[in-house]
Amino acid sequence: MSGISGEWSTVRSEAEQELEQRLSLATPDDTMRGMFFRSVREAVHVLKGDAAVEACLEEGGDVRSFVDFFAYPTGDFLRVLRRSAWVLSGAIGGFEETMRVLGHLGTAAFLGGLAGNVMHVLFTGTPRRVMENLPMAYKVMMPTGGGLSVVWLGYTHCRVLFTRDFLPRAYVEGSLEANLKKAGARSLRIAGRLTGALSSEYDVSWEA
């Protein structure tokens, strides 16, 4: 891919194929909060500038300004996210690594915005507290999402389970990393794997 034209190889990576599958399963009833759109927009702006932002947002229709707690089509978000990864991948790395960076930077932008201030109590404290609050935060952020549960395997070791969730695996890994590092997690390890078309699990551990 070159510049911000949105050109890409016909050979799709595993991460691209995963996103395409999730996009194909999104229905008009599936929605995501505006905070996801805004955070990706801000991440692209920081890394690539206004022209890149416009190239990415045009994938999602005519909306250019997003209200954090309003609901917008999940399909639009996935198309914006896909274009963002294509636009940035040359500067960051492959599609998967770029998706992970977008998850990390997007979460940092979210935490610094209105929605992050409103949900501050859920994302502060120790890494364990952040993970304990994750199911509640997910319900707020994903109005039509599936389920998220956390299974504890030790005091600083847990497994996060997603069902009927549209966020790509690498994006979630980056988002979890941002939240946990903000909470002071050291020697953080996150390993995600797909368990179904819209389900995944993440093994998360850190040092106390």
N, CA and C atoms as a LAMMPS dump frame, in Angstrom:
ITEM: TIMESTEP
0
ITEM: NUMBER OF ATOMS
624
ITEM: BOX BOUNDS ff ff ff
-5.0000000000000000e+02 5.0000000000000000e+02
-5.0000000000000000e+02 5.0000000000000000e+02
-5.0000000000000000e+02 5.0000000000000000e+02
ITEM: ATOMS id mol type element x y z
1 1 1 N 0.848 -1.191 0
2 1 2 C 0 0 0
3 1 3 C 0.88 1.235 0
4 2 1 N 0.465 2.303 -0.628
5 2 2 C 1.235 3.526 -0.667
6 2 3 C 0.363 4.697 -0.297
7 3 1 N 1.006 5.705 0.372
8 3 2 C 0.287 6.921 0.722
9 3 3 C -0.96 6.645 1.519
10 4 1 N -2.07 7.294 1.131
11 4 2 C -3.345 7.083 1.808
12 4 3 C -4.381 6.632 0.8
13 5 1 N -3.923 6.027 -0.265
14 5 2 C -4.836 5.652 -1.336
15 5 3 C -5.719 4.475 -0.978
16 6 1 N -5.297 3.693 0.039
17 6 2 C -6.106 2.543 0.423
18 6 3 C -5.863 1.328 -0.45
19 7 1 N -4.773 1.313 -1.23
20 7 2 C -4.45 0.141 -2.019
21 7 3 C -3.912 -0.941 -1.086
22 8 1 N -4.141 -2.208 -1.429
23 8 2 C -3.637 -3.271 -0.592
24 8 3 C -3.366 -4.509 -1.431
25 9 1 N -2.591 -5.389 -0.844
26 9 2 C -2.242 -6.631 -1.535
27 9 3 C -3.451 -7.543 -1.626
28 10 1 N -3.498 -8.323 -2.704
29 10 2 C -4.595 -9.282 -2.843
30 10 3 C -4.385 -10.48 -1.918
31 11 1 N -3.17 -10.622 -1.381
32 11 2 C -2.892 -11.692 -0.427
33 11 3 C -3.201 -11.161 0.967
34 12 1 N -4.283 -11.633 1.545
35 12 2 C -4.726 -11.126 2.833
36 12 3 C -4.053 -11.874 3.98
37 13 1 N -3.668 -11.128 5.001
38 13 2 C -3.105 -11.745 6.195
39 13 3 C -4.224 -12.379 7.013
40 14 1 N -3.84 -13.18 7.986
41 14 2 C -4.828 -13.817 8.858
42 14 3 C -5.651 -12.768 9.598
43 15 1 N -4.986 -11.695 10.029
44 15 2 C -5.695 -10.632 10.749
45 15 3 C -6.711 -9.934 9.847
46 16 1 N -6.357 -9.73 8.574
47 16 2 C -7.298 -9.12 7.636
48 16 3 C -8.492 -10.033 7.384
49 17 1 N -8.219 -11.308 7.228
50 17 2 C -9.303 -12.263 7.002
51 17 3 C -10.247 -12.307 8.199
52 18 1 N -9.681 -12.213 9.395
53 18 2 C -10.509 -12.194 10.6
54 18 3 C -11.449 -10.989 10.598
55 19 1 N -10.896 -9.808 10.278
56 19 2 C -11.729 -8.608 10.254
57 19 3 C -12.817 -8.718 9.195
58 20 1 N -12.456 -9.238 8.033
59 20 2 C -13.441 -9.384 6.958
60 20 3 C -14.579 -10.309 7.385
61 21 1 N -14.25 -11.363 8.098
62 21 2 C -15.289 -12.28 8.555
63 21 3 C -16.213 -11.59 9.554
64 22 1 N -15.649 -10.844 10.463
65 22 2 C -16.466 -10.128 11.442
66 22 3 C -17.361 -9.109 10.74
67 23 1 N -16.807 -8.436 9.745
68 23 2 C -17.59 -7.46 8.995
69 23 3 C -18.752 -8.132 8.277
70 24 1 N -18.522 -9.301 7.733
71 24 2 C -19.581 -10.009 7.001
72 24 3 C -20.712 -10.456 7.92
73 25 1 N -20.432 -10.579 9.215
74 25 2 C -21.435 -11.047 10.169
75 25 3 C -22.168 -9.915 10.879
76 26 1 N -21.702 -8.683 10.69
77 26 2 C -22.348 -7.533 11.334
78 26 3 C -23.686 -7.237 10.664
79 27 1 N -24.719 -7.042 11.458
80 27 2 C -26.055 -6.734 10.95
81 27 3 C -26.374 -5.268 11.206
82 28 1 N -27.427 -4.733 10.582
83 28 2 C -27.815 -3.337 10.834
84 28 3 C -28.165 -3.066 12.297
85 29 1 N -28.503 -4.11 13.045
86 29 2 C -28.855 -3.935 14.456
87 29 3 C -27.64 -3.884 15.373
88 30 1 N -26.473 -4.232 14.861
89 30 2 C -25.258 -4.219 15.678
90 30 3 C -24.672 -2.812 15.694
91 31 1 N -24.445 -2.287 16.887
92 31 2 C -23.935 -0.924 17.008
93 31 3 C -22.775 -0.855 17.988
94 32 1 N -22.018 0.243 17.869
95 32 2 C -20.907 0.518 18.772
96 32 3 C -20.966 1.979 19.166
97 33 1 N -20.435 2.288 20.317
98 33 2 C -20.43 3.664 20.8
99 33 3 C -19.518 4.549 19.946
100 34 1 N -19.866 5.814 19.896
101 34 2 C -19.066 6.767 19.144
102 34 3 C -17.643 6.887 19.641
103 35 1 N -17.414 6.511 20.908
104 35 2 C -16.068 6.604 21.473
105 35 3 C -15.065 5.763 20.684
106 36 1 N -15.51 4.662 20.094
107 36 2 C -14.601 3.824 19.31
108 36 3 C -14.186 4.542 18.029
109 37 1 N -15.146 5.154 17.354
110 37 2 C -14.846 5.913 16.136
111 37 3 C -13.905 7.073 16.464
112 38 1 N -14.245 7.822 17.504
113 38 2 C -13.453 8.998 17.854
114 38 3 C -12.022 8.623 18.213
115 39 1 N -11.857 7.555 18.97
116 39 2 C -10.513 7.189 19.41
117 39 3 C -9.635 6.747 18.24
118 40 1 N -10.208 6.015 17.278
119 40 2 C -9.431 5.619 16.099
120 40 3 C -9.116 6.846 15.245
121 41 1 N -10.099 7.735 15.097
122 41 2 C -9.862 8.967 14.342
123 41 3 C -8.695 9.746 14.94
124 42 1 N -8.658 9.868 16.258
125 42 2 C -7.593 10.623 16.907
126 42 3 C -6.243 9.93 16.757
127 43 1 N -6.242 8.604 16.813
128 43 2 C -4.986 7.871 16.644
129 43 3 C -4.425 8.069 15.238
130 44 1 N -5.288 7.992 14.229
131 44 2 C -4.849 8.194 12.844
132 44 3 C -4.354 9.621 12.649
133 45 1 N -5.037 10.568 13.263
134 45 2 C -4.629 11.974 13.132
135 45 3 C -3.224 12.187 13.69
136 46 1 N -2.941 11.603 14.839
137 46 2 C -1.628 11.754 15.456
138 46 3 C -0.54 11.137 14.586
139 47 1 N -0.819 9.993 14.001
140 47 2 C 0.196 9.256 13.25
141 47 3 C 0.341 9.69 11.797
142 48 1 N -0.761 10.198 11.197
143 48 2 C -0.72 10.422 9.745
144 48 3 C -1.304 11.758 9.292
145 49 1 N -2.09 12.431 10.12
146 49 2 C -2.596 13.736 9.73
147 49 3 C -4.018 13.743 9.206
148 50 1 N -4.497 14.948 8.85
149 50 2 C -5.9 15.163 8.473
150 50 3 C -6.318 14.408 7.215
151 51 1 N -5.448 14.377 6.204
152 51 2 C -5.814 13.708 4.953
153 51 3 C -6.065 12.225 5.188
154 52 1 N -5.248 11.61 6.034
155 52 2 C -5.435 10.194 6.342
156 52 3 C -6.729 9.973 7.109
157 53 1 N -7.037 10.88 8.022
158 53 2 C -8.289 10.779 8.779
159 53 3 C -9.477 10.777 7.832
160 54 1 N -9.488 11.687 6.875
161 54 2 C -10.602 11.775 5.928
162 54 3 C -10.702 10.505 5.086
163 55 1 N -9.559 9.986 4.65
164 55 2 C -9.56 8.761 3.849
165 55 3 C -10.142 7.589 4.627
166 56 1 N -9.902 7.569 5.926
167 56 2 C -10.42 6.475 6.758
168 56 3 C -11.901 6.656 7.066
169 57 1 N -12.297 7.868 7.435
170 57 2 C -13.683 8.1 7.832
171 57 3 C -14.657 7.961 6.671
172 58 1 N -14.204 8.195 5.455
173 58 2 C -15.115 8.075 4.317
174 58 3 C -15.609 6.641 4.144
175 59 1 N -14.89 5.69 4.73
176 59 2 C -15.329 4.293 4.695
177 59 3 C -16.599 4.085 5.513
178 60 1 N -16.833 4.986 6.477
179 60 2 C -17.982 4.823 7.36
180 60 3 C -19.16 5.708 7.025
181 61 1 N -19.142 6.346 5.86
182 61 2 C -20.273 7.184 5.473
183 61 3 C -19.987 8.662 5.639
184 62 1 N -21.031 9.424 5.938
185 62 2 C -20.92 10.883 5.953
186 62 3 C -20.58 11.466 7.316
187 63 1 N -20.633 10.679 8.369
188 63 2 C -20.399 11.206 9.717
189 63 3 C -18.917 11.503 9.915
190 64 1 N -18.618 12.69 10.445
191 64 2 C -17.242 13.072 10.717
192 64 3 C -17.019 13.412 12.191
193 65 1 N -18.084 13.675 12.912
194 65 2 C -17.984 13.996 14.331
195 65 3 C -18.823 12.989 15.108
196 66 1 N -18.222 12.355 16.096
197 66 2 C -18.894 11.278 16.817
198 66 3 C -19.101 11.64 18.283
199 67 1 N -20.295 11.376 18.77
200 67 2 C -20.625 11.597 20.177
201 67 3 C -20.32 10.309 20.931
202 68 1 N -19.536 10.399 21.986
203 68 2 C -18.998 9.212 22.652
204 68 3 C -20.035 8.146 22.987
205 69 1 N -21.178 8.545 23.552
206 69 2 C -22.144 7.55 24.01
207 69 3 C -23.293 7.315 23.033
208 70 1 N -23.242 7.925 21.846
209 70 2 C -24.219 7.611 20.808
210 70 3 C -23.843 6.273 20.17
211 71 1 N -24.838 5.618 19.595
212 71 2 C -24.609 4.329 18.935
213 71 3 C -24.507 4.517 17.422
214 72 1 N -23.524 3.875 16.818
215 72 2 C -23.294 3.933 15.376
216 72 3 C -23.123 2.497 14.86
217 73 1 N -23.357 2.272 13.565
218 73 2 C -23.284 0.906 13.023
219 73 3 C -21.916 0.245 13.206
220 74 1 N -21.942 -0.972 13.687
221 74 2 C -20.707 -1.736 13.866
222 74 3 C -19.975 -1.922 12.541
223 75 1 N -20.722 -2.182 11.468
224 75 2 C -20.104 -2.36 10.162
225 75 3 C -19.309 -1.141 9.737
226 76 1 N -19.835 0.051 10.019
227 76 2 C -19.119 1.28 9.675
228 76 3 C -17.802 1.358 10.437
229 77 1 N -17.843 0.999 11.714
230 77 2 C -16.607 1.049 12.505
231 77 3 C -15.562 0.083 11.956
232 78 1 N -15.971 -1.116 11.621
233 78 2 C -15.016 -2.099 11.11
234 78 3 C -14.415 -1.659 9.785
235 79 1 N -15.215 -0.997 8.948
236 79 2 C -14.678 -0.492 7.681
237 79 3 C -13.679 0.641 7.93
238 80 1 N -13.989 1.523 8.872
239 80 2 C -13.06 2.603 9.227
240 80 3 C -11.777 2.019 9.813
241 81 1 N -11.929 1.03 10.674
242 81 2 C -10.766 0.399 11.302
243 81 3 C -9.898 -0.303 10.263
244 82 1 N -10.533 -0.977 9.319
245 82 2 C -9.799 -1.668 8.256
246 82 3 C -8.994 -0.679 7.422
247 83 1 N -9.637 0.395 6.991
248 83 2 C -8.92 1.401 6.192
249 83 3 C -7.789 2.034 7.003
250 84 1 N -8.032 2.267 8.283
251 84 2 C -6.998 2.86 9.136
252 84 3 C -5.769 1.966 9.199
253 85 1 N -5.99 0.664 9.317
254 85 2 C -4.858 -0.27 9.366
255 85 3 C -4.117 -0.297 8.036
256 86 1 N -4.845 -0.232 6.929
257 86 2 C -4.19 -0.184 5.621
258 86 3 C -3.359 1.087 5.475
259 87 1 N -3.927 2.203 5.884
260 87 2 C -3.248 3.493 5.737
261 87 3 C -1.978 3.558 6.58
262 88 1 N -2.021 2.979 7.776
263 88 2 C -0.91 3.112 8.709
264 88 3 C 0.101 1.976 8.652
265 89 1 N -0.256 0.873 8.015
266 89 2 C 0.589 -0.318 8.113
267 89 3 C 1.998 -0.115 7.567
268 90 1 N 2.156 0.74 6.571
269 90 2 C 3.484 0.971 6.027
270 90 3 C 4.428 1.605 7.028
271 91 1 N 3.882 2.457 7.899
272 91 2 C 4.706 3.159 8.876
273 91 3 C 4.91 2.355 10.153
274 92 1 N 3.984 1.454 10.463
275 92 2 C 4.029 0.738 11.739
276 92 3 C 4.529 -0.683 11.589
277 93 1 N 4.072 -1.369 10.564
278 93 2 C 4.401 -2.779 10.39
279 93 3 C 3.308 -3.443 9.587
280 94 1 N 3.059 -4.705 9.838
281 94 2 C 2.002 -5.406 9.134
282 94 3 C 0.627 -5.021 9.637
283 95 1 N -0.391 -5.593 9.003
284 95 2 C -1.783 -5.284 9.347
285 95 3 C -2.075 -5.62 10.807
286 96 1 N -1.613 -6.777 11.268
287 96 2 C -1.912 -7.2 12.64
288 96 3 C -1.268 -6.28 13.665
289 97 1 N -0.001 -5.957 13.475
290 97 2 C 0.675 -5.075 14.421
291 97 3 C 0.045 -3.684 14.414
292 98 1 N -0.344 -3.215 13.232
293 98 2 C -1.009 -1.916 13.145
294 98 3 C -2.339 -1.943 13.885
295 99 1 N -3.079 -3.034 13.755
296 99 2 C -4.338 -3.172 14.478
297 99 3 C -4.104 -3.129 15.985
298 100 1 N -3.038 -3.764 16.434
299 100 2 C -2.707 -3.761 17.864
300 100 3 C -2.373 -2.343 18.337
301 101 1 N -1.613 -1.612 17.534
302 101 2 C -1.267 -0.231 17.877
303 101 3 C -2.516 0.645 17.909
304 102 1 N -3.431 0.432 16.96
305 102 2 C -4.681 1.196 16.953
306 102 3 C -5.496 0.919 18.211
307 103 1 N -5.504 -0.332 18.664
308 103 2 C -6.199 -0.653 19.899
309 103 3 C -5.581 0.046 21.091
310 104 1 N -4.252 0.101 21.115
311 104 2 C -3.538 0.74 22.217
312 104 3 C -3.744 2.25 22.202
313 105 1 N -3.472 2.877 21.05
314 105 2 C -3.603 4.331 20.955
315 105 3 C -5.057 4.767 21.069
316 106 1 N -5.959 3.971 20.489
317 106 2 C -7.374 4.307 20.572
318 106 3 C -7.868 4.298 21.995
319 107 1 N -7.411 3.337 22.785
320 107 2 C -7.811 3.275 24.187
321 107 3 C -7.24 4.447 24.962
322 108 1 N -6.008 4.824 24.668
323 108 2 C -5.412 5.985 25.325
324 108 3 C -6.207 7.248 25.011
325 109 1 N -6.645 7.391 23.754
326 109 2 C -7.458 8.55 23.368
327 109 3 C -8.812 8.514 24.063
328 110 1 N -9.404 7.327 24.157
329 110 2 C -10.69 7.175 24.834
330 110 3 C -10.582 7.575 26.301
331 111 1 N -9.532 7.12 26.982
332 111 2 C -9.371 7.414 28.402
333 111 3 C -9.183 8.901 28.656
334 112 1 N -8.7 9.623 27.635
335 112 2 C -8.5 11.056 27.79
336 112 3 C -9.692 11.894 27.38
337 113 1 N -10.769 11.263 26.917
338 113 2 C -11.955 11.987 26.463
339 113 3 C -13.074 11.992 27.477
340 114 1 N -14.24 12.498 27.05
341 114 2 C -15.406 12.6 27.926
342 114 3 C -15.82 11.239 28.461
343 115 1 N -15.912 10.254 27.577
344 115 2 C -16.335 8.923 28.012
345 115 3 C -15.358 8.343 29.024
346 116 1 N -14.071 8.578 28.798
347 116 2 C -13.074 8.083 29.735
348 116 3 C -13.217 8.721 31.102
349 117 1 N -13.553 10.02 31.122
350 117 2 C -13.767 10.707 32.394
351 117 3 C -14.986 10.15 33.115
352 118 1 N -16.047 9.888 32.36
353 118 2 C -17.27 9.346 32.95
354 118 3 C -17.014 7.968 33.545
355 119 1 N -16.201 7.163 32.849
356 119 2 C -15.955 5.786 33.274
357 119 3 C -14.642 5.64 34.033
358 120 1 N -14.133 6.764 34.528
359 120 2 C -12.828 6.787 35.189
360 120 3 C -12.726 5.741 36.297
361 121 1 N -13.781 5.605 37.072
362 121 2 C -13.742 4.695 38.223
363 121 3 C -13.531 3.248 37.797
364 122 1 N -13.961 2.889 36.589
365 122 2 C -13.824 1.511 36.118
366 122 3 C -12.431 1.206 35.58
367 123 1 N -11.671 2.251 35.264
368 123 2 C -10.369 2.047 34.64
369 123 3 C -9.213 2.549 35.499
370 124 1 N -9.453 2.729 36.785
371 124 2 C -8.391 3.169 37.678
372 124 3 C -8.211 2.15 38.795
373 125 1 N -7.078 2.265 39.478
374 125 2 C -6.775 1.325 40.544
375 125 3 C -5.706 0.344 40.106
376 126 1 N -5.681 -0.791 40.734
377 126 2 C -4.692 -1.817 40.42
378 126 3 C -5.066 -2.538 39.125
379 127 1 N -4.108 -3.21 38.492
380 127 2 C -4.45 -3.994 37.299
381 127 3 C -5.567 -5.001 37.569
382 128 1 N -5.556 -5.623 38.743
383 128 2 C -6.604 -6.596 39.051
384 128 3 C -7.97 -5.925 39.103
385 129 1 N -8.028 -4.744 39.696
386 129 2 C -9.313 -4.045 39.762
387 129 3 C -9.807 -3.688 38.366
388 130 1 N -8.901 -3.254 37.496
389 130 2 C -9.284 -2.942 36.118
390 130 3 C -9.905 -4.166 35.452
391 131 1 N -9.296 -5.317 35.649
392 131 2 C -9.819 -6.531 35.03
393 131 3 C -11.133 -6.971 35.674
394 132 1 N -11.262 -6.769 36.964
395 132 2 C -12.516 -7.111 37.643
396 132 3 C -13.674 -6.254 37.135
397 133 1 N -13.364 -5.003 36.776
398 133 2 C -14.398 -4.083 36.291
399 133 3 C -14.659 -4.206 34.795
400 134 1 N -13.842 -4.991 34.104
401 134 2 C -13.939 -5.062 32.65
402 134 3 C -15.313 -5.505 32.145
403 135 1 N -15.961 -6.522 32.736
404 135 2 C -17.291 -6.908 32.244
405 135 3 C -18.31 -5.774 32.329
406 136 1 N -18.267 -4.989 33.416
407 136 2 C -19.194 -3.874 33.562
408 136 3 C -18.904 -2.788 32.53
409 137 1 N -17.616 -2.494 32.332
410 137 2 C -17.237 -1.486 31.346
411 137 3 C -17.666 -1.908 29.948
412 138 1 N -17.535 -3.19 29.649
413 138 2 C -17.907 -3.705 28.331
414 138 3 C -19.397 -3.506 28.068
415 139 1 N -20.223 -3.736 29.075
416 139 2 C -21.666 -3.562 28.908
417 139 3 C -22.014 -2.119 28.564
418 140 1 N -21.285 -1.182 29.15
419 140 2 C -21.523 0.234 28.881
420 140 3 C -21.052 0.603 27.479
421 141 1 N -19.891 0.093 27.087
422 141 2 C -19.28 0.493 25.818
423 141 3 C -19.879 -0.205 24.606
424 142 1 N -20.453 -1.387 24.805
425 142 2 C -20.968 -2.176 23.683
426 142 3 C -22.464 -2.416 23.867
427 143 1 N -23.313 -1.482 23.443
428 143 2 C -24.757 -1.579 23.709
429 143 3 C -25.426 -2.809 23.126
430 144 1 N -24.937 -3.31 22.014
431 144 2 C -25.534 -4.511 21.418
432 144 3 C -24.517 -5.645 21.346
433 145 1 N -23.486 -5.549 22.175
434 145 2 C -22.441 -6.56 22.15
435 145 3 C -22.899 -7.861 22.778
436 146 1 N -22.044 -8.841 22.713
437 146 2 C -22.345 -10.138 23.297
438 146 3 C -21.985 -10.153 24.766
439 147 1 N -21.104 -11.051 25.141
440 147 2 C -20.736 -11.163 26.538
441 147 3 C -19.241 -11.11 26.743
442 148 1 N -18.85 -10.682 27.939
443 148 2 C -17.449 -10.674 28.342
444 148 3 C -17.388 -11.175 29.777
445 149 1 N -16.546 -12.134 30.02
446 149 2 C -16.366 -12.636 31.38
447 149 3 C -14.881 -12.793 31.663
448 150 1 N -14.534 -12.727 32.932
449 150 2 C -13.145 -12.861 33.363
450 150 3 C -13.047 -14.034 34.327
451 151 1 N -12.185 -14.977 34.01
452 151 2 C -11.952 -16.146 34.861
453 151 3 C -10.567 -16.004 35.482
454 152 1 N -10.501 -16.025 36.808
455 152 2 C -9.222 -15.843 37.488
456 152 3 C -8.498 -17.17 37.654
457 153 1 N -7.241 -17.191 37.209
458 153 2 C -6.388 -18.372 37.306
459 153 3 C -5.324 -18.193 38.379
460 154 1 N -5.232 -17.004 38.913
461 154 2 C -4.272 -16.644 39.949
462 154 3 C -4.498 -15.18 40.281
463 155 1 N -3.782 -14.647 41.27
464 155 2 C -4.048 -13.265 41.674
465 155 3 C -3.705 -12.275 40.566
466 156 1 N -2.691 -12.573 39.772
467 156 2 C -2.297 -11.686 38.667
468 156 3 C -2.358 -12.417 37.326
469 157 1 N -3.276 -13.342 37.22
470 157 2 C -3.397 -14.148 36
471 157 3 C -4.868 -14.451 35.759
472 158 1 N -5.364 -14.077 34.59
473 158 2 C -6.774 -14.322 34.292
474 158 3 C -6.962 -14.633 32.812
475 159 1 N -8.14 -15.099 32.506
476 159 2 C -8.515 -15.348 31.114
477 159 3 C -9.777 -14.541 30.828
478 160 1 N -9.74 -13.758 29.75
479 160 2 C -10.875 -12.922 29.357
480 160 3 C -11.581 -13.601 28.193
481 161 1 N -12.878 -13.823 28.333
482 161 2 C -13.66 -14.541 27.328
483 161 3 C -14.672 -13.607 26.68
484 162 1 N -14.64 -13.514 25.362
485 162 2 C -15.585 -12.705 24.596
486 162 3 C -16.504 -13.624 23.795
487 163 1 N -17.794 -13.311 23.774
488 163 2 C -18.739 -14.018 22.904
489 163 3 C -19.517 -12.995 22.093
490 164 1 N -19.745 -13.33 20.833
491 164 2 C -20.396 -12.431 19.868
492 164 3 C -19.858 -10.999 19.971
493 165 1 N -18.566 -10.911 19.809
494 165 2 C -17.875 -9.626 19.872
495 165 3 C -17.228 -9.353 18.52
496 166 1 N -17.334 -8.113 18.047
497 166 2 C -16.859 -7.782 16.702
498 166 3 C -15.459 -7.17 16.677
499 167 1 N -14.882 -6.857 17.82
500 167 2 C -13.562 -6.242 17.83
501 167 3 C -12.491 -7.268 17.453
502 168 1 N -11.621 -6.944 16.496
503 168 2 C -10.571 -7.883 16.081
504 168 3 C -9.633 -8.229 17.237
505 169 1 N -9.098 -9.434 17.196
506 169 2 C -8.253 -9.932 18.281
507 169 3 C -7.076 -9.008 18.584
508 170 1 N -6.33 -8.605 17.558
509 170 2 C -5.155 -7.766 17.793
510 170 3 C -5.546 -6.412 18.379
511 171 1 N -6.686 -5.875 17.955
512 171 2 C -7.171 -4.602 18.495
513 171 3 C -7.455 -4.748 19.988
514 172 1 N -8.089 -5.851 20.375
515 172 2 C -8.39 -6.094 21.791
516 172 3 C -7.104 -6.243 22.595
517 173 1 N -6.122 -6.942 22.04
518 173 2 C -4.844 -7.095 22.737
519 173 3 C -4.216 -5.73 23.018
520 174 1 N -4.242 -4.839 22.028
521 174 2 C -3.694 -3.505 22.22
522 174 3 C -4.474 -2.702 23.239
523 175 1 N -5.79 -2.849 23.232
524 175 2 C -6.639 -2.132 24.18
525 175 3 C -6.4 -2.611 25.609
526 176 1 N -6.329 -3.922 25.793
527 176 2 C -6.048 -4.467 27.122
528 176 3 C -4.688 -3.994 27.619
529 177 1 N -3.718 -3.981 26.728
530 177 2 C -2.378 -3.53 27.096
531 177 3 C -2.406 -2.086 27.584
532 178 1 N -3.118 -1.219 26.876
533 178 2 C -3.184 0.19 27.261
534 178 3 C -3.827 0.357 28.632
535 179 1 N -4.935 -0.333 28.867
536 179 2 C -5.623 -0.226 30.151
537 179 3 C -4.761 -0.727 31.305
538 180 1 N -4.105 -1.857 31.103
539 180 2 C -3.331 -2.456 32.184
540 180 3 C -2.031 -1.706 32.453
541 181 1 N -1.392 -1.202 31.413
542 181 2 C -0.177 -0.417 31.63
543 181 3 C -0.498 0.89 32.342
544 182 1 N -1.645 1.476 32.023
545 182 2 C -2.062 2.69 32.723
546 182 3 C -2.252 2.402 34.207
547 183 1 N -2.683 1.183 34.528
548 183 2 C -2.897 0.8 35.925
549 183 3 C -1.61 0.339 36.609
550 184 1 N -0.504 0.351 35.876
551 184 2 C 0.783 0.024 36.475
552 184 3 C 1.232 -1.41 36.345
553 185 1 N 0.625 -2.184 35.448
554 185 2 C 1.018 -3.584 35.277
555 185 3 C 2.451 -3.684 34.764
556 186 1 N 3.237 -4.57 35.379
557 186 2 C 4.62 -4.803 34.962
558 186 3 C 4.757 -6.209 34.384
559 187 1 N 5.725 -6.357 33.48
560 187 2 C 5.967 -7.662 32.834
561 187 3 C 4.657 -8.245 32.316
562 188 1 N 3.918 -7.415 31.614
563 188 2 C 2.589 -7.783 31.124
564 188 3 C 2.682 -8.757 29.955
565 189 1 N 1.838 -9.775 29.99
566 189 2 C 1.769 -10.747 28.898
567 189 3 C 0.309 -10.947 28.51
568 190 1 N 0.026 -10.774 27.223
569 190 2 C -1.334 -10.941 26.704
570 190 3 C -1.264 -11.825 25.464
571 191 1 N -1.986 -12.903 25.471
572 191 2 C -2.013 -13.809 24.32
573 191 3 C -3.461 -14.137 23.988
574 192 1 N -3.904 -13.693 22.813
575 192 2 C -5.282 -13.93 22.407
576 192 3 C -5.382 -15.018 21.36
577 193 1 N -6.53 -15.663 21.325
578 193 2 C -6.784 -16.646 20.272
579 193 3 C -8.272 -16.672 19.971
580 194 1 N -8.594 -16.958 18.722
581 194 2 C -9.987 -17.043 18.305
582 194 3 C -10.546 -18.4 18.701
583 195 1 N -11.766 -18.388 19.211
584 195 2 C -12.434 -19.646 19.562
585 195 3 C -13.697 -19.858 18.736
586 196 1 N -14.015 -18.906 17.864
587 196 2 C -15.179 -18.994 17.004
588 196 3 C -15.229 -17.785 16.098
589 197 1 N -16.233 -17.707 15.244
590 197 2 C -16.334 -16.595 14.293
591 197 3 C -16.388 -15.253 15.005
592 198 1 N -17.093 -15.185 16.134
593 198 2 C -17.211 -13.94 16.89
594 198 3 C -16.871 -14.149 18.363
595 199 1 N -16.042 -15.113 18.634
596 199 2 C -15.652 -15.361 20.022
597 199 3 C -14.136 -15.505 20.111
598 200 1 N -13.602 -15.13 21.259
599 200 2 C -12.162 -15.175 21.451
600 200 3 C -11.856 -15.217 22.937
601 201 1 N -10.62 -15.557 23.259
602 201 2 C -10.192 -15.54 24.651
603 201 3 C -8.765 -15.027 24.732
604 202 1 N -8.447 -14.426 25.883
605 202 2 C -7.161 -13.769 26.069
606 202 3 C -6.574 -14.198 27.406
607 203 1 N -5.382 -14.75 27.36
608 203 2 C -4.67 -15.115 28.575
609 203 3 C -3.843 -13.902 28.992
610 204 1 N -4.124 -13.38 30.173
611 204 2 C -3.52 -12.128 30.628
612 204 3 C -2.825 -12.354 31.969
613 205 1 N -1.563 -11.933 32.071
614 205 2 C -0.846 -12.046 33.336
615 205 3 C 0.137 -10.895 33.47
616 206 1 N 0.512 -10.606 34.692
617 206 2 C 1.455 -9.525 34.973
618 206 3 C 2.11 -9.806 36.32
619 207 1 N 3.106 -8.991 36.66
620 207 2 C 3.767 -9.12 37.949
621 207 3 C 3.185 -8.113 38.918
622 208 1 N 2.984 -8.534 40.145
623 208 2 C 2.419 -7.655 41.176
624 208 3 C 3.453 -6.622 41.612
